[in-house]
């Protein structure tokens, strides 16, 4: 059965073998009450049905890393997730033949890349994948609300940026450190200077902070215990190196300012400080880069994407293109553009001759919002599709 045939169907039936039912029974027998046992039984069948379907499409999954495959996860929550490698968690919602609605437990409304409805027949020997929704905010959905399996496959091939906040990345998106270790040349993004700011050590970085927060206004943003335990006014007189406790306090202070500051430009500068001094800090770990090689008319460049969570369920997005190899500047005329899901440009920037060691775009997007990133040179372009 071909992949195109599988993805074009409005629904598809998947046989449920005895081995699937045996695993579901084992998981169900762990539960303390019969209603919970029935719930776990159907959840486990739904997860295995979706896992089989994705295997036919050659979409890699990590079944045993799913919450639904952990005894504690099954016991404490109504969960039927399936972890897709480098993509995120897909919730597999069971319903019975004849039902017109499908219940969605509140505990799975967040941190999912989507929801697949699986109809389990009365003998539990067949599961029919009925459709898919990208997000939910109600206790149940109807069959009429479901989108086709074609939409599901397209959705799974998006880059799910929200999952970056959970530490889940696809293999072709690397950390800066991973890409740097593969290169013998000095790369532009290893610089400790970003558009006039210098922060190659904590003292210089703190001078930047003092400029960002006039009249020591940063003091209002730090918790009392952090203010009291660190001699901020004498930063140049004490040792603040990666092996000292002072270094940890310093980076925690920057991370706290990043979390509590509303101004976007200030937050991105604080992120640059952490990327330089503590690149693996969880506050700024949602940053990845992809090497585009020589795709753009023979010019080696890399695309970096970074996101920062905002308290209003929005996400701040940074797009940046760097030269690769031994090139100090981007080729003149190279363009970076952000486009909406219909392909209409909403941000665009172009490299100048012998002036730009990177170009960038910044914007904010809501959870569930889709957009495209296009890097182009002459008549050649690279485009990637994202969803927050």
Secondary structure, 3 states (H helix, E strand, C coil): CCHHHHHHCCCEEEECCHHHHHHHHHHHHCCCCHHHHHHHHHHHHHHHHHHHHHHHCCCCECHHHCHHHCHHHHHHCCCCEEEECCCEEEEEEEEECCCCEEECCHHHCCCCCEEEEEEECCCCCEEEEEEEECCCCCCEEEHHHCECHHHHHHHHCCEEHHHHCCCCCCCCCECHHHHHHCCCCCCHHHCCEECCEECCCHHHHHHHHHHHCHHHHHHHHCCHHHHHCCCHHHHHHCCCCCCCHHHHHHHHHHHHHHHHCCCHHHHHHHHHHHHHHCCCCHHHCCEEEEECCCCECCECEEEEEEEEECCCCEEEEEEEEEECCCCCCCCCCCEEEEEECCCCEEEEEECCCCCCCEEEEEEEEECCCEEEEEEEECCEEEEEEEEC
